[in-house]
Amino acid sequence: MKFEEKTTCENVIFKGKLLTLHHDEILLPNGKKADREFVKHPGGVGIVALTDDDCVLLVNQFRYPYKAEILEIPAGKLKYGEDPLECGKRELLEETGASAKEFISLGRLFPSPGYTNEIIYMFLATGLSFGEMHLDEDEFLDVRKVPLAEAVDMVMKGSIADSKTQTALLKTWVLKH
């Protein structure tokens, strides 16, 4: 049996700058009708910036939905149609002032497939050189240089809770060890 659901009617409930909320009507694989609510999102990119001395650059910033500061890898939102690698290069420079000689894909992450189509592309950046940060006007963050082993330990102990950061750091650890 194929599990594809076919959209019969798309209904946009809300369209904002970041996301669009849909309440669509669909046809299930068994022929019955159902509704699906989901958030359309352009996706994002996360970068593990690995220094020559085996440290990673992490950013600490306030995340409004959680009303807390979150420690994460440098990351940012894709523009619709934008190449993920180009977005990653831009965000790495903006948030850390770093550029990289080499980028290795760490794959894709579906952060919440039950209610959003967001895809996060992850990359490992090496051969770093540093210049000035270029934060967005509404962006406030601190950059921290943390040994990779310590960052992985933080993931395992739960002090890094962000899913893209956990996944990208653990994949980097496996690639490097």
PyMOL commands that place a pseudoatom at each C-alpha (Angstrom):
pseudoatom trace, name=CA, resn=MET, resi=1, chain=A, elem=C, hetatm=0, pos=[0.000, 0.000, 0.000]
pseudoatom trace, name=CA, resn=LYS, resi=2, chain=A, elem=C, hetatm=0, pos=[1.269, 3.469, -0.883]
pseudoatom trace, name=CA, resn=PHE, resi=3, chain=A, elem=C, hetatm=0, pos=[0.798, 6.006, 1.933]
pseudoatom trace, name=CA, resn=GLU, resi=4, chain=A, elem=C, hetatm=0, pos=[0.537, 9.185, -0.132]
pseudoatom trace, name=CA, resn=GLU, resi=5, chain=A, elem=C, hetatm=0, pos=[-2.060, 11.782, 0.849]
pseudoatom trace, name=CA, resn=LYS, resi=6, chain=A, elem=C, hetatm=0, pos=[-3.423, 13.964, -1.962]
pseudoatom trace, name=CA, resn=THR, resi=7, chain=A, elem=C, hetatm=0, pos=[-4.341, 17.599, -1.410]
pseudoatom trace, name=CA, resn=THR, resi=8, chain=A, elem=C, hetatm=0, pos=[-7.853, 18.392, -2.641]
pseudoatom trace, name=CA, resn=CYS, resi=9, chain=A, elem=C, hetatm=0, pos=[-8.114, 21.956, -1.317]
pseudoatom trace, name=CA, resn=GLU, resi=10, chain=A, elem=C, hetatm=0, pos=[-5.449, 24.341, 0.015]
pseudoatom trace, name=CA, resn=ASN, resi=11, chain=A, elem=C, hetatm=0, pos=[-6.564, 26.922, 2.574]
pseudoatom trace, name=CA, resn=VAL, resi=12, chain=A, elem=C, hetatm=0, pos=[-4.138, 29.591, 3.799]
pseudoatom trace, name=CA, resn=ILE, resi=13, chain=A, elem=C, hetatm=0, pos=[-5.176, 30.680, 7.291]
pseudoatom trace, name=CA, resn=PHE, resi=14, chain=A, elem=C, hetatm=0, pos=[-2.296, 33.085, 7.969]
pseudoatom trace, name=CA, resn=LYS, resi=15, chain=A, elem=C, hetatm=0, pos=[0.612, 34.407, 5.927]
pseudoatom trace, name=CA, resn=GLY, resi=16, chain=A, elem=C, hetatm=0, pos=[3.415, 36.180, 7.777]
pseudoatom trace, name=CA, resn=LYS, resi=17, chain=A, elem=C, hetatm=0, pos=[6.997, 37.198, 7.020]
pseudoatom trace, name=CA, resn=LEU, resi=18, chain=A, elem=C, hetatm=0, pos=[8.424, 33.911, 8.315]
pseudoatom trace, name=CA, resn=LEU, resi=19, chain=A, elem=C, hetatm=0, pos=[5.715, 31.301, 7.881]
pseudoatom trace, name=CA, resn=THR, resi=20, chain=A, elem=C, hetatm=0, pos=[2.344, 30.441, 6.380]
pseudoatom trace, name=CA, resn=LEU, resi=21, chain=A, elem=C, hetatm=0, pos=[-0.324, 28.453, 8.236]
pseudoatom trace, name=CA, resn=HIS, resi=22, chain=A, elem=C, hetatm=0, pos=[-2.396, 26.044, 6.136]
pseudoatom trace, name=CA, resn=HIS, resi=23, chain=A, elem=C, hetatm=0, pos=[-5.605, 24.136, 6.885]
pseudoatom trace, name=CA, resn=ASP, resi=24, chain=A, elem=C, hetatm=0, pos=[-5.879, 21.855, 3.849]
pseudoatom trace, name=CA, resn=GLU, resi=25, chain=A, elem=C, hetatm=0, pos=[-8.363, 19.202, 2.853]
pseudoatom trace, name=CA, resn=ILE, resi=26, chain=A, elem=C, hetatm=0, pos=[-6.813, 15.910, 1.746]
pseudoatom trace, name=CA, resn=LEU, resi=27, chain=A, elem=C, hetatm=0, pos=[-7.675, 12.481, 0.434]
pseudoatom trace, name=CA, resn=LEU, resi=28, chain=A, elem=C, hetatm=0, pos=[-6.229, 9.591, 2.460]
pseudoatom trace, name=CA, resn=PRO, resi=29, chain=A, elem=C, hetatm=0, pos=[-4.751, 6.432, 0.864]
pseudoatom trace, name=CA, resn=ASN, resi=30, chain=A, elem=C, hetatm=0, pos=[-7.983, 4.578, 1.735]
pseudoatom trace, name=CA, resn=GLY, resi=31, chain=A, elem=C, hetatm=0, pos=[-10.098, 7.153, -0.151]
pseudoatom trace, name=CA, resn=LYS, resi=32, chain=A, elem=C, hetatm=0, pos=[-11.491, 8.941, 2.921]
pseudoatom trace, name=CA, resn=LYS, resi=33, chain=A, elem=C, hetatm=0, pos=[-11.290, 12.713, 3.374]
pseudoatom trace, name=CA, resn=ALA, resi=34, chain=A, elem=C, hetatm=0, pos=[-9.408, 14.419, 6.196]
pseudoatom trace, name=CA, resn=ASP, resi=35, chain=A, elem=C, hetatm=0, pos=[-7.963, 17.792, 7.190]
pseudoatom trace, name=CA, resn=ARG, resi=36, chain=A, elem=C, hetatm=0, pos=[-4.292, 18.673, 7.684]
pseudoatom trace, name=CA, resn=GLU, resi=37, chain=A, elem=C, hetatm=0, pos=[-2.956, 21.737, 9.453]
pseudoatom trace, name=CA, resn=PHE, resi=38, chain=A, elem=C, hetatm=0, pos=[0.666, 22.604, 8.838]
pseudoatom trace, name=CA, resn=VAL, resi=39, chain=A, elem=C, hetatm=0, pos=[3.155, 25.426, 8.855]
pseudoatom trace, name=CA, resn=LYS, resi=40, chain=A, elem=C, hetatm=0, pos=[4.903, 26.207, 5.574]
pseudoatom trace, name=CA, resn=HIS, resi=41, chain=A, elem=C, hetatm=0, pos=[8.458, 27.378, 6.288]
pseudoatom trace, name=CA, resn=PRO, resi=42, chain=A, elem=C, hetatm=0, pos=[11.312, 28.231, 3.884]
pseudoatom trace, name=CA, resn=GLY, resi=43, chain=A, elem=C, hetatm=0, pos=[13.784, 26.071, 5.822]
pseudoatom trace, name=CA, resn=GLY, resi=44, chain=A, elem=C, hetatm=0, pos=[17.138, 26.847, 7.294]
pseudoatom trace, name=CA, resn=VAL, resi=45, chain=A, elem=C, hetatm=0, pos=[20.804, 26.016, 7.515]
pseudoatom trace, name=CA, resn=GLY, resi=46, chain=A, elem=C, hetatm=0, pos=[23.054, 25.171, 10.462]
pseudoatom trace, name=CA, resn=ILE, resi=47, chain=A, elem=C, hetatm=0, pos=[26.852, 25.212, 10.371]
pseudoatom trace, name=CA, resn=VAL, resi=48, chain=A, elem=C, hetatm=0, pos=[29.305, 23.360, 12.609]
pseudoatom trace, name=CA, resn=ALA, resi=49, chain=A, elem=C, hetatm=0, pos=[32.318, 25.675, 12.404]
pseudoatom trace, name=CA, resn=LEU, resi=50, chain=A, elem=C, hetatm=0, pos=[35.290, 23.514, 13.439]
pseudoatom trace, name=CA, resn=THR, resi=51, chain=A, elem=C, hetatm=0, pos=[38.548, 25.277, 14.258]
pseudoatom trace, name=CA, resn=ASP, resi=52, chain=A, elem=C, hetatm=0, pos=[42.020, 23.846, 13.644]
pseudoatom trace, name=CA, resn=ASP, resi=53, chain=A, elem=C, hetatm=0, pos=[42.311, 23.079, 17.376]
pseudoatom trace, name=CA, resn=ASP, resi=54, chain=A, elem=C, hetatm=0, pos=[39.125, 20.908, 17.331]
pseudoatom trace, name=CA, resn=CYS, resi=55, chain=A, elem=C, hetatm=0, pos=[36.762, 23.470, 18.832]
pseudoatom trace, name=CA, resn=VAL, resi=56, chain=A, elem=C, hetatm=0, pos=[33.334, 24.492, 17.560]
pseudoatom trace, name=CA, resn=LEU, resi=57, chain=A, elem=C, hetatm=0, pos=[31.779, 27.929, 17.434]
pseudoatom trace, name=CA, resn=LEU, resi=58, chain=A, elem=C, hetatm=0, pos=[28.451, 28.079, 19.242]
pseudoatom trace, name=CA, resn=VAL, resi=59, chain=A, elem=C, hetatm=0, pos=[26.136, 31.044, 19.525]
pseudoatom trace, name=CA, resn=ASN, resi=60, chain=A, elem=C, hetatm=0, pos=[24.091, 31.901, 22.582]
pseudoatom trace, name=CA, resn=GLN, resi=61, chain=A, elem=C, hetatm=0, pos=[20.946, 33.879, 21.842]
pseudoatom trace, name=CA, resn=PHE, resi=62, chain=A, elem=C, hetatm=0, pos=[17.490, 34.542, 23.217]
pseudoatom trace, name=CA, resn=ARG, resi=63, chain=A, elem=C, hetatm=0, pos=[14.816, 32.505, 21.453]
pseudoatom trace, name=CA, resn=TYR, resi=64, chain=A, elem=C, hetatm=0, pos=[11.414, 34.096, 21.897]
pseudoatom trace, name=CA, resn=PRO, resi=65, chain=A, elem=C, hetatm=0, pos=[9.222, 30.944, 21.608]
pseudoatom trace, name=CA, resn=TYR, resi=66, chain=A, elem=C, hetatm=0, pos=[11.087, 29.394, 24.583]
pseudoatom trace, name=CA, resn=LYS, resi=67, chain=A, elem=C, hetatm=0, pos=[11.578, 32.696, 26.452]
pseudoatom trace, name=CA, resn=ALA, resi=68, chain=A, elem=C, hetatm=0, pos=[15.154, 31.600, 27.124]
pseudoatom trace, name=CA, resn=GLU, resi=69, chain=A, elem=C, hetatm=0, pos=[18.704, 31.803, 25.850]
pseudoatom trace, name=CA, resn=ILE, resi=70, chain=A, elem=C, hetatm=0, pos=[19.605, 28.816, 23.673]
pseudoatom trace, name=CA, resn=LEU, resi=71, chain=A, elem=C, hetatm=0, pos=[23.097, 27.575, 22.779]
pseudoatom trace, name=CA, resn=GLU, resi=72, chain=A, elem=C, hetatm=0, pos=[23.232, 26.610, 19.090]
pseudoatom trace, name=CA, resn=ILE, resi=73, chain=A, elem=C, hetatm=0, pos=[25.448, 26.244, 16.075]
pseudoatom trace, name=CA, resn=PRO, resi=74, chain=A, elem=C, hetatm=0, pos=[25.404, 29.293, 13.782]
pseudoatom trace, name=CA, resn=ALA, resi=75, chain=A, elem=C, hetatm=0, pos=[22.242, 29.081, 11.705]
pseudoatom trace, name=CA, resn=GLY, resi=76, chain=A, elem=C, hetatm=0, pos=[19.757, 31.020, 9.684]
pseudoatom trace, name=CA, resn=LYS, resi=77, chain=A, elem=C, hetatm=0, pos=[16.633, 30.999, 7.587]
pseudoatom trace, name=CA, resn=LEU, resi=78, chain=A, elem=C, hetatm=0, pos=[16.728, 30.243, 3.883]
pseudoatom trace, name=CA, resn=LYS, resi=79, chain=A, elem=C, hetatm=0, pos=[15.178, 32.619, 1.414]
pseudoatom trace, name=CA, resn=TYR, resi=80, chain=A, elem=C, hetatm=0, pos=[12.753, 30.745, -0.863]
pseudoatom trace, name=CA, resn=GLY, resi=81, chain=A, elem=C, hetatm=0, pos=[14.808, 29.242, -3.704]
pseudoatom trace, name=CA, resn=GLU, resi=82, chain=A, elem=C, hetatm=0, pos=[18.163, 30.017, -2.059]
pseudoatom trace, name=CA, resn=ASP, resi=83, chain=A, elem=C, hetatm=0, pos=[21.013, 27.507, -2.227]
pseudoatom trace, name=CA, resn=PRO, resi=84, chain=A, elem=C, hetatm=0, pos=[21.517, 26.069, 1.293]
pseudoatom trace, name=CA, resn=LEU, resi=85, chain=A, elem=C, hetatm=0, pos=[25.315, 26.243, 1.090]
pseudoatom trace, name=CA, resn=GLU, resi=86, chain=A, elem=C, hetatm=0, pos=[25.244, 29.925, 0.119]
pseudoatom trace, name=CA, resn=CYS, resi=87, chain=A, elem=C, hetatm=0, pos=[22.865, 30.608, 3.012]
pseudoatom trace, name=CA, resn=GLY, resi=88, chain=A, elem=C, hetatm=0, pos=[25.208, 28.749, 5.363]
pseudoatom trace, name=CA, resn=LYS, resi=89, chain=A, elem=C, hetatm=0, pos=[28.224, 30.760, 4.234]
pseudoatom trace, name=CA, resn=ARG, resi=90, chain=A, elem=C, hetatm=0, pos=[26.285, 33.998, 4.752]
pseudoatom trace, name=CA, resn=GLU, resi=91, chain=A, elem=C, hetatm=0, pos=[25.019, 33.028, 8.197]
pseudoatom trace, name=CA, resn=LEU, resi=92, chain=A, elem=C, hetatm=0, pos=[28.434, 31.800, 9.377]
pseudoatom trace, name=CA, resn=LEU, resi=93, chain=A, elem=C, hetatm=0, pos=[29.984, 35.141, 8.425]
pseudoatom trace, name=CA, resn=GLU, resi=94, chain=A, elem=C, hetatm=0, pos=[27.114, 37.204, 9.859]
pseudoatom trace, name=CA, resn=GLU, resi=95, chain=A, elem=C, hetatm=0, pos=[26.959, 35.433, 13.216]
pseudoatom trace, name=CA, resn=THR, resi=96, chain=A, elem=C, hetatm=0, pos=[30.632, 34.608, 13.873]
pseudoatom trace, name=CA, resn=GLY, resi=97, chain=A, elem=C, hetatm=0, pos=[32.731, 36.640, 11.454]
pseudoatom trace, name=CA, resn=ALA, resi=98, chain=A, elem=C, hetatm=0, pos=[34.156, 33.359, 10.124]
pseudoatom trace, name=CA, resn=SER, resi=99, chain=A, elem=C, hetatm=0, pos=[34.657, 32.148, 6.568]
pseudoatom trace, name=CA, resn=ALA, resi=100, chain=A, elem=C, hetatm=0, pos=[35.630, 28.587, 5.677]
pseudoatom trace, name=CA, resn=LYS, resi=101, chain=A, elem=C, hetatm=0, pos=[37.769, 26.958, 2.998]
pseudoatom trace, name=CA, resn=GLU, resi=102, chain=A, elem=C, hetatm=0, pos=[35.778, 23.711, 3.016]
pseudoatom trace, name=CA, resn=PHE, resi=103, chain=A, elem=C, hetatm=0, pos=[32.152, 22.767, 3.606]
pseudoatom trace, name=CA, resn=ILE, resi=104, chain=A, elem=C, hetatm=0, pos=[30.982, 19.163, 4.025]
pseudoatom trace, name=CA, resn=SER, resi=105, chain=A, elem=C, hetatm=0, pos=[27.288, 18.323, 3.937]
pseudoatom trace, name=CA, resn=LEU, resi=106, chain=A, elem=C, hetatm=0, pos=[25.972, 16.728, 7.131]
pseudoatom trace, name=CA, resn=GLY, resi=107, chain=A, elem=C, hetatm=0, pos=[22.589, 16.055, 5.525]
pseudoatom trace, name=CA, resn=ARG, resi=108, chain=A, elem=C, hetatm=0, pos=[19.073, 17.291, 6.186]
pseudoatom trace, name=CA, resn=LEU, resi=109, chain=A, elem=C, hetatm=0, pos=[16.956, 17.422, 9.321]
pseudoatom trace, name=CA, resn=PHE, resi=110, chain=A, elem=C, hetatm=0, pos=[13.149, 17.444, 9.490]
pseudoatom trace, name=CA, resn=PRO, resi=111, chain=A, elem=C, hetatm=0, pos=[12.698, 19.157, 12.903]
pseudoatom trace, name=CA, resn=SER, resi=112, chain=A, elem=C, hetatm=0, pos=[8.943, 18.579, 13.344]
pseudoatom trace, name=CA, resn=PRO, resi=113, chain=A, elem=C, hetatm=0, pos=[7.393, 16.587, 10.460]
pseudoatom trace, name=CA, resn=GLY, resi=114, chain=A, elem=C, hetatm=0, pos=[4.025, 16.375, 12.228]
pseudoatom trace, name=CA, resn=TYR, resi=115, chain=A, elem=C, hetatm=0, pos=[3.215, 20.036, 11.626]
pseudoatom trace, name=CA, resn=THR, resi=116, chain=A, elem=C, hetatm=0, pos=[5.791, 21.772, 9.432]
pseudoatom trace, name=CA, resn=ASN, resi=117, chain=A, elem=C, hetatm=0, pos=[7.528, 21.233, 6.098]
pseudoatom trace, name=CA, resn=GLU, resi=118, chain=A, elem=C, hetatm=0, pos=[10.705, 22.920, 7.393]
pseudoatom trace, name=CA, resn=ILE, resi=119, chain=A, elem=C, hetatm=0, pos=[13.987, 21.317, 6.329]
pseudoatom trace, name=CA, resn=ILE, resi=120, chain=A, elem=C, hetatm=0, pos=[17.273, 22.259, 7.975]
pseudoatom trace, name=CA, resn=TYR, resi=121, chain=A, elem=C, hetatm=0, pos=[20.434, 21.640, 5.950]
pseudoatom trace, name=CA, resn=MET, resi=122, chain=A, elem=C, hetatm=0, pos=[23.551, 21.040, 8.027]
pseudoatom trace, name=CA, resn=PHE, resi=123, chain=A, elem=C, hetatm=0, pos=[27.184, 21.569, 7.058]
pseudoatom trace, name=CA, resn=LEU, resi=124, chain=A, elem=C, hetatm=0, pos=[30.597, 21.125, 8.642]
pseudoatom trace, name=CA, resn=ALA, resi=125, chain=A, elem=C, hetatm=0, pos=[32.878, 24.107, 7.934]
pseudoatom trace, name=CA, resn=THR, resi=126, chain=A, elem=C, hetatm=0, pos=[36.671, 23.793, 8.245]
pseudoatom trace, name=CA, resn=GLY, resi=127, chain=A, elem=C, hetatm=0, pos=[39.704, 25.884, 7.356]
pseudoatom trace, name=CA, resn=LEU, resi=128, chain=A, elem=C, hetatm=0, pos=[38.280, 28.879, 9.168]
pseudoatom trace, name=CA, resn=SER, resi=129, chain=A, elem=C, hetatm=0, pos=[39.509, 32.455, 8.884]
pseudoatom trace, name=CA, resn=PHE, resi=130, chain=A, elem=C, hetatm=0, pos=[38.041, 35.320, 10.873]
pseudoatom trace, name=CA, resn=GLY, resi=131, chain=A, elem=C, hetatm=0, pos=[36.841, 38.832, 10.151]
pseudoatom trace, name=CA, resn=GLU, resi=132, chain=A, elem=C, hetatm=0, pos=[33.999, 40.956, 11.483]
pseudoatom trace, name=CA, resn=MET, resi=133, chain=A, elem=C, hetatm=0, pos=[30.527, 39.797, 12.442]
pseudoatom trace, name=CA, resn=HIS, resi=134, chain=A, elem=C, hetatm=0, pos=[27.597, 41.314, 10.528]
pseudoatom trace, name=CA, resn=LEU, resi=135, chain=A, elem=C, hetatm=0, pos=[24.570, 40.690, 12.754]
pseudoatom trace, name=CA, resn=ASP, resi=136, chain=A, elem=C, hetatm=0, pos=[21.074, 41.535, 11.554]
pseudoatom trace, name=CA, resn=GLU, resi=137, chain=A, elem=C, hetatm=0, pos=[19.546, 44.622, 13.159]
pseudoatom trace, name=CA, resn=ASP, resi=138, chain=A, elem=C, hetatm=0, pos=[17.319, 42.500, 15.426]
pseudoatom trace, name=CA, resn=GLU, resi=139, chain=A, elem=C, hetatm=0, pos=[19.969, 39.875, 16.240]
pseudoatom trace, name=CA, resn=PHE, resi=140, chain=A, elem=C, hetatm=0, pos=[21.855, 39.779, 19.554]
pseudoatom trace, name=CA, resn=LEU, resi=141, chain=A, elem=C, hetatm=0, pos=[24.180, 36.891, 20.365]
pseudoatom trace, name=CA, resn=ASP, resi=142, chain=A, elem=C, hetatm=0, pos=[27.461, 35.823, 21.926]
pseudoatom trace, name=CA, resn=VAL, resi=143, chain=A, elem=C, hetatm=0, pos=[29.901, 33.507, 20.174]
pseudoatom trace, name=CA, resn=ARG, resi=144, chain=A, elem=C, hetatm=0, pos=[31.540, 30.802, 22.268]
pseudoatom trace, name=CA, resn=LYS, resi=145, chain=A, elem=C, hetatm=0, pos=[34.466, 28.608, 21.275]
pseudoatom trace, name=CA, resn=VAL, resi=146, chain=A, elem=C, hetatm=0, pos=[33.947, 25.158, 22.825]
pseudoatom trace, name=CA, resn=PRO, resi=147, chain=A, elem=C, hetatm=0, pos=[36.056, 21.997, 22.387]
pseudoatom trace, name=CA, resn=LEU, resi=148, chain=A, elem=C, hetatm=0, pos=[34.122, 19.529, 20.214]
pseudoatom trace, name=CA, resn=ALA, resi=149, chain=A, elem=C, hetatm=0, pos=[34.360, 16.820, 22.889]
pseudoatom trace, name=CA, resn=GLU, resi=150, chain=A, elem=C, hetatm=0, pos=[32.892, 19.201, 25.471]
pseudoatom trace, name=CA, resn=ALA, resi=151, chain=A, elem=C, hetatm=0, pos=[30.085, 20.241, 23.099]
pseudoatom trace, name=CA, resn=VAL, resi=152, chain=A, elem=C, hetatm=0, pos=[29.195, 16.557, 22.511]
pseudoatom trace, name=CA, resn=ASP, resi=153, chain=A, elem=C, hetatm=0, pos=[29.213, 16.022, 26.282]
pseudoatom trace, name=CA, resn=MET, resi=154, chain=A, elem=C, hetatm=0, pos=[26.851, 19.000, 26.626]
pseudoatom trace, name=CA, resn=VAL, resi=155, chain=A, elem=C, hetatm=0, pos=[24.500, 17.385, 24.093]
pseudoatom trace, name=CA, resn=MET, resi=156, chain=A, elem=C, hetatm=0, pos=[24.553, 14.082, 25.978]
pseudoatom trace, name=CA, resn=LYS, resi=157, chain=A, elem=C, hetatm=0, pos=[23.910, 15.808, 29.343]
pseudoatom trace, name=CA, resn=GLY, resi=158, chain=A, elem=C, hetatm=0, pos=[21.028, 17.842, 27.922]
pseudoatom trace, name=CA, resn=SER, resi=159, chain=A, elem=C, hetatm=0, pos=[22.520, 21.328, 28.255]
pseudoatom trace, name=CA, resn=ILE, resi=160, chain=A, elem=C, hetatm=0, pos=[22.305, 21.746, 24.467]
pseudoatom trace, name=CA, resn=ALA, resi=161, chain=A, elem=C, hetatm=0, pos=[18.651, 21.099, 23.628]
pseudoatom trace, name=CA, resn=ASP, resi=162, chain=A, elem=C, hetatm=0, pos=[18.412, 22.469, 20.072]
pseudoatom trace, name=CA, resn=SER, resi=163, chain=A, elem=C, hetatm=0, pos=[17.790, 19.597, 17.626]
pseudoatom trace, name=CA, resn=LYS, resi=164, chain=A, elem=C, hetatm=0, pos=[19.856, 20.897, 14.704]
pseudoatom trace, name=CA, resn=THR, resi=165, chain=A, elem=C, hetatm=0, pos=[22.774, 21.547, 17.035]
pseudoatom trace, name=CA, resn=GLN, resi=166, chain=A, elem=C, hetatm=0, pos=[22.540, 18.113, 18.638]
pseudoatom trace, name=CA, resn=THR, resi=167, chain=A, elem=C, hetatm=0, pos=[22.328, 16.329, 15.301]
pseudoatom trace, name=CA, resn=ALA, resi=168, chain=A, elem=C, hetatm=0, pos=[25.077, 18.319, 13.579]
pseudoatom trace, name=CA, resn=LEU, resi=169, chain=A, elem=C, hetatm=0, pos=[27.487, 18.045, 16.512]
pseudoatom trace, name=CA, resn=LEU, resi=170, chain=A, elem=C, hetatm=0, pos=[26.970, 14.288, 16.870]
pseudoatom trace, name=CA, resn=LYS, resi=171, chain=A, elem=C, hetatm=0, pos=[27.418, 13.762, 13.120]
pseudoatom trace, name=CA, resn=THR, resi=172, chain=A, elem=C, hetatm=0, pos=[30.605, 15.840, 13.242]
pseudoatom trace, name=CA, resn=TRP, resi=173, chain=A, elem=C, hetatm=0, pos=[31.878, 13.760, 16.169]
pseudoatom trace, name=CA, resn=VAL, resi=174, chain=A, elem=C, hetatm=0, pos=[31.273, 10.527, 14.242]
pseudoatom trace, name=CA, resn=LEU, resi=175, chain=A, elem=C, hetatm=0, pos=[33.008, 11.906, 11.137]
pseudoatom trace, name=CA, resn=LYS, resi=176, chain=A, elem=C, hetatm=0, pos=[36.039, 13.054, 13.126]
pseudoatom trace, name=CA, resn=HIS, resi=177, chain=A, elem=C, hetatm=0, pos=[36.481, 10.036, 15.437]
for i in range(1, 177): cmd.bond("trace and resi %d" % i, "trace and resi %d" % (i + 1))
show_as sticks, trace
zoom trace
